[in-house]
């Protein structure tokens, strides 16, 4: 991998998401050698992927070049690679571009879509965990409307305008809201020769409420908002099959839809090589102790979505969201520095700062620890918090301007098929 | 193609570039039915493609959704398709999504890269005529640097950092300048473990000057600017072969380079079906008369890059640039309206408003009909003119902000490999 040996210990971080970046930032002022490995050369701000998918934002505005973050650091190395295997005995990791040894290893690989073992579904649905995947969804939506213009079969046309979102968590809810706004403001103008009223947006949720991790108020209000936007909500319903044409469920309702977006669950992105005892099967996460150390490995840490840190308050591990990742990343850096200077490590305690979701224009729900509110103010708070958390000043301004423009003009101008998914025109 | 028959004549426009859009705009207020066909669902602002390729701009900011341009028009239809053939006898065109008949046809297909018949070169070089192609170049540049980090062969590393641009027209000059600025301001910071001084940027020009269409002052000054930025200029040299590794020329100089960008020429994007007498072989353009009518076809017009309109002043046809395209598009709309109301058509006269090219920060050359100037002021004029010509208010603001940011920060933050070209990490 061509990384020079340094006289200081080497910390290897796998993954440049929220957790990995927070850890790297925490090590910035140390003399340690830091090696960050990611399969993309940019950090992705995942909470806004749904806006890229629905033409509200350009992909470049929610991505940030990883190398730039560490331009001024001397002993920092970034490598574009995928990690294949960890060899804890020899303290080496194997990657697609060669091996690298470590003194301390931080696994911050994040999460990937969980299909719960259903490969037929996996083959036919759309995922939305990365920028390329979001751009695929954007293209597919637009290509479907282009195609709907061409068919004389009503059944086929309706299937092209039928959107099924599996999963009623924040991703599903936010995506459904954004699609509903496209249906209202943009598609009728762009496709005057289609009857856009026939477009259906469905959320299928296996349990009896949306936004399960949030308060009952938030969940109910989100549902109200979605219904007011014309979204069909199907609760206590499970998707069993999707062959690219028909969504079969465990109920009596089936859906003929050309676009199914799977937001029903995530699982840890595991790497081969760790003792299987460390792995929690449900959710494929890595068990860590209160210092975020992987069980039985003193110098391997796991943080963020991939880490499973059970506590009395969170017996199923911490929520797979930005906040725990950021806090763990920060703490793990401190603990590694403490350990290397023979000071005691501090146990990680998760501070729940609350959670929020936006449904559309002036419509959001916010749960703070001591205050829950919904509506216009919540929407402004949501925007403010997301703008602040975006990496990069340029990105903040571009996203802010896009939001302002979209708000004033009721528009989403990034409805561009730059990365064709179906290639309608080649039919 | 599912376009309703209207009681008004149907004008079909092939291509949503400068020419096609100008023609469509000119027909906006008429009662004619207008059908615009393009293989992309967006208009591309080609003059700024090189900035997308070099990470200065996001692709979405130089693209504009074609449907949006005609949202408020009743009898306007857009179709995402590729045209396969024209059948002038039956007044029908065949496309990838079905046939459509026309009363008046406007061919505004623009131009494509001209490899002068060399298929080996075509296979190995990069083109820069569309947004996907520009994103491919962006990825390739960055992937090459990632790869250069990994090799221990000096020869290989130098080849990965050696850029050959074939063609010293505006595209080649602007791209070389942008690469030189990346070399100066960004790459040494992003790749501190590479010796970026070894990066070479070469322009190979077959004639004895750059910017052949412009004044001698502009050409000389552009050369000075490029030399001051460290670009190697090779004049009176022709590229004969490129096998993906070595550029062979008709001189004694050969180049070992992993990236060769072909900006040596364009040719009309022809469609099958027209009488071969209408085609000028050199440059593959369609001969038109002073009304932009294709020879022998009264109701087929060709405008923009694909049209060959020879005059005393321009015996080799008009320059293949935005200005003639815009002017022809405007005029052709007027002439079709005149013809359909039995009024005489007006001959097209090209008004040369001048031309310009930018080399880098504070460095541009401008030729106006009665005034030629270079340097800082020229650079501001170049930016102003390009901002004004960009389609869409949102695009103007986003591009302006990016330029401002890049200027103040000496930066180009869109150095993202979102669309991997080589997939270094999968090696």
Interface residues (C-beta under 8 A of the other chain):
Chain A: X1 X2 X4 X39 X40 X41 X42 X58 X59 X60 X61 X63 X64 X65 X67 X68 X71 X72 X74 X77 X79 X80 X81 X82 X96 X97 X98 X131 X132 X135 X142 X143 X146 X149 X150 X151 X152 X189 X190 X191 X192 X193 X392 X393 X394 X395 X397 X398 X401 X402 X405 X411 X413 X414 X415 X416 X417 X418 X419 X424 X425 X426 X427
Chain B: X1 X2 X4 X39 X40 X41 X42 X58 X59 X60 X61 X63 X64 X65 X67 X68 X71 X72 X74 X77 X79 X80 X81 X82 X96 X97 X98 X131 X132 X135 X142 X143 X146 X149 X150 X151 X152 X189 X190 X191 X192 X193 X392 X393 X394 X395 X397 X398 X401 X402 X405 X411 X413 X414 X415 X416 X417 X418 X419 X424 X425 X426 X427
